[in-house]
C-alpha cells in the first residue's frame, strides 16, 4: 500500500467525503492560481478515487477554467452546440437554452461520440445563493450492484448510442444531416476504466437505444433493468451549485444529471470537457483497483496500484488526441 505525501504544500489541502459512493469537497486549493505538479498529481489521484471533486468559493474566470481543464489533456469542442468564437471550448448552460429537449442539453455526456469526454470542469458563472441542484451517478457502483450472472452476461455485450434518440422532433432534413455527421456508435455495455482498471456500466438513458444482437423487446427489457439499477438512491450524489462552485468529474466512471425543472431562471454555468479515449472492455481485469474508504474525512487516502507504474498517466500519454 502507498500513501499520498502530505508534506507542504499538500498539508494545506483538505478532502472531505460528501457521499458514501462518490463525491468529495476539496479545500485549500485556489484553482485560479498557478498549480504545481505535486498538488495537481494529488488532485488527479483524488479524482480517480472520488470521481467528483467539488471546489467552493473559487474566483475563476473563463481563461483560468480552461487552463485548469487543459492540465488533464486536450479539450473537446461540443459538436452540436453553438460555441463562443473567442473560447470555443466553453459550453454555456442556462435555463433559457432553447432546445428540443432541455433536459438532455443540461447533462449531455456525449456517449454517442466515438470518444466521449474523459471528464469535465464546470463552474457557476451566476445564480442564486441557494443554488440549483445537480446529481452525479456512480456508474462503477451500479455495475458492482449487478448480480454475478448479470455481470457475466452484460460483459459480453455491446450497446448502440444515438444522438437522434434524444432529439425526436427534428425535421427529416436536420435528422439526416445530423446522422451523417454523427452516426450511431457501438460501445461496450461494460467498459474498463483506462486508469483505475475498474469496470463501469456504460449506458445513458437518453442515448443508449439498444443492445447489439438482441431483439428490440429483449434489448428494451435488459436496458430498463439496468437503468433501474443505475438510478438507485445509493448510487446518486446530490449537491447545490452555489456561487463560486467549481466541479471536476471523471466522465468515464460517473454521469452528471440536472433536471431543468430545478434550475433557477438566472442560473448560468460554463462547462469545459476534456477529450477522452474510445471505450473498451478488458475481460482479464476485475474491480479491485480503487475502493472508497470508510472515513468521512480523508486527507491521506491509500491507493493500491495494479502494477509498479503510477496509476495516473500524464495527460500527454493517456489523453492524447
N, C-alpha and C positions, 0 to 999 in steps of 0.2 A: 504494500500500500504506500502511496506517496501523498504528501500533504503540501498544500499550497504554501508558499513562502509568505509569511505575514510580517516581515520586516518592513520598515518605512520604505517607500510611501504606502505600502499595502495595509499598514495598520490603521490608516485613516478610513479605509473602506469598510462599510457595514453591509451585510447581505441578510435580509430578513425574509423568511418564507412567508408567503401570503396565502397559500393553499397547499393542502397535503399532496396534491397531484402535480401541480405546476405553478409557476409564478413566484417571483421574489422581488422585493424592493431593494434597490441599491442606493446607499447614501455615501457621502464623502467623495463623490466624483463630479467634476464640473465638465460637462460634455462640450462646452464652448471653448475650453482652454486646450492648448496642445497636450496630447496624451502620450506618455512614454510607453515603450514596448512592454514593460513589466506590468503596468496597470492594464493595458489592452489585452495581454495574454490572460490575465486574471479574469477579465470580463468574458473572454472567449470561453474559458472553462466553465464559468458560472452560467453562461448561456446554454452550453451543452447539457448541464445538469438540470437547470430550472426551466429551460425552454422559453420563458418570458421574463424579461428584466424591465422593471418599472423604475424610472428616474423622476423624482418630483422636484419642483421648484427650480427648474432649469431655465436659463435665459439664452435660448438658442435661436439664431436666425437661420434663414434658408441655406446659406452657404456653409455654415457650421454643421448643419444637419447632414448636408451632402458629404462634407469632409469626413465626418464620423462614419457614415454608412460606407463610404468608399474604402475604409480600412479593412472591411470584410471581403472585398472583392469588387469586380466590375459591376456597375449599376445598370439596372434594367430601365427601359422606357416602356410604359404601358402601351400596348399596341392598338387598343381600341378607344383610348381616351384622348381628348384634346389636351395637348401639353403646352406648358409655358415656353415661349420662344427663347427666353433667357435661360431658364432652368428646365430642360425637357425631362429630367429625371424626377421632377416633382409631380405627384398626383394630388390634386386638391379635392378634399371630400367635404361637402357641405349638405345641409338639409335641403337646400334649394337646387341640388343637382337634378337636372331634367333628364330622366331616363325612363325606359320602358319598365325597368324593374329596379327600383332604387335600392332594395334590399341587397341585390347582387352587387351593385356598384359599391356599397359600403363595406363589403367583405370579400372582394374578389381575390382569391389566392392563385388564380390562373392555372389550375390543374389541366386546363385544355391546351396548354402550351407544351411543346416538346421538352423544354427545360423550364419548369416552373421555378419561380424565385426561391433562393435558399433562405431568405429572411427579409425583414423589413424594419425600417425605423420610421415611426410615426410620432408626430408631436402636435400638441394643441396650439393653434395659432390664436384662436379666440373662442370664447364660450363662457357659460355661466359658472359661478363659483361651485355650484352643486355638481356640475359635470354630467355628461351623458354616460350611459352605462355601456361598457364593452365586455365581450366574453371571449375567452380562449378555450379551446377543446384540446385535451391531451390525446393525440392520435396514437401514441405509443401505449398509453394505459388502456385505450379502447381495444387495441389488439390483445394485450395481456388478459383482458376480461373475457375473451372468447374461450369457448370450451376447447379442449385439446383436439377433438375431432374437427371442429370448425377451423381451428388454426391450420391443421394439416390440409384440409380441403381448400381453404382460401389461398394458401401459399402457392398453389399450383395454377392460380387463375390470373387473367389479365382483364382489366376493365377499360371501357371506352368513355372518353371525356369529350364533350361537345359544347362549345361556347354558345351555339344557337339554341341549345336547350333552355338557356336562361333568358332568351330573347324571342319569345314566341310570336310577338306582334310585329316583327319586322316585315317589310314588303318583300315580295318574291325577289325583286332586283337586289335589294340590300342583303337579303339572305344568301343569294348566290355569290355576291361579291365577298361577303364575309367568309363564306365557306371555302371559297377558292384561296383566300388568304390564310385562313386558319382551319385546316381540315381536322377531322376527328382524330384525336390522339389515343393510342392504347398504352397503358401503363400497368405495371404490376399492381394487383389488388393489395398486396402487402409489399411495401418497399423496405429496403435496408438503408438505414442512415449511413451516409458515407464516412462519418467521423466516429460516432459512438458505436456503430455496427448494430444498433438495436433495430428491431422490426416495428413497422408502423402501419397502421391501417390507412391506406391511401385512397380515400374516396371523398367526394364533395357532393352534397345534396343537390346543388344547383347544376352541376356539370356532368356528373357520372351518369351515363344513360344506359349502360348495360354491361354484361359480362360476356367476353368473347367465348363462343362455343356453346352458349346456353340459350334456350328458348326465351322469348320475351317474358313469359309467365314465370319461369324458374328464375330468370335474372332479376325480375322485379321483387320476387319473394326474398331472394338472398340479400339484395341491396337494402330492402326495407328492414330486414332483421339486423343488418349491420348498422344502419342509421339509428335504430333503437338503442343499440349498444353505445354508439357514438355520443348520443345526446343524454346520457345518464348524468344526473347531477354531480356524482363523484368525479366525473372527468372534466367538469367545467369550472373555470376560474373567472369570476366576475369582478370588475373594478370600475371606478369612476374616472373619466377623462377630465380632470380638473385643470385649470390654467397652469401652465408651466410643466405639464406632464409630457415626458418623452418615453416611448416604449419601444424596446428592441425585442423581436421574437424570431425564433427559428421556425421558418415556414415549412420545414421538412417534417417536423415532429408535432406541430400543433396547427390549429386552424383558428383564424380570427372571425368573429361574428359580431355584428352590431345591427340591432333591429332599428329600421328607420323610424318606427313609431316612438322610440325612446330618445331620439336625438332632438336636442333643443334647436329652435329656429336659428339662433345665432351661433351655432356650433360650427367651427371651421378647423379642419385638420389638414396637415400636409404629410404625405407618405412618400418614402423613397424605398424602392425594392432593389435587392441585390441579386445578381444573376446566379442561377443555380445549375445543378447538374441534371442530366437525364435520369429519372428514377430507375432503380434496378433492384433486383432481389437476389440475395446470396443465400442459398439453402443450407450452407455449412455453418452459418453464424446465427446464434440464438440471442435472446435478450439477457445478456449477462454483463454488459459493459458498465453502464452508469445507472445507479439506483438512487432515488431520493433518500435523504437522511430522515430521521425521526424527529430531530430537534426543530423547534420553531424558529430559532435564530442560528444561522450558520455563517461563520466567518472563514474558518479554515477547513472547508469540507474536504473529504478524502475522495480520491478518484483512483480506480484500479485500471490501468491501461491493458489492452489486449495483447500488446507487444511492447518491446522496449522503445519504440518510436513514440514521439509526442502524439497524443490523441487529436489535438487541434493542429491541422495543417495550415501553413501560411496561405493567405488568400491567393497569392500568385500561383500556387500549385493546385489547391483544392477547388478554387472557384475560377479557374481560367475560362475566358470566354471561348 
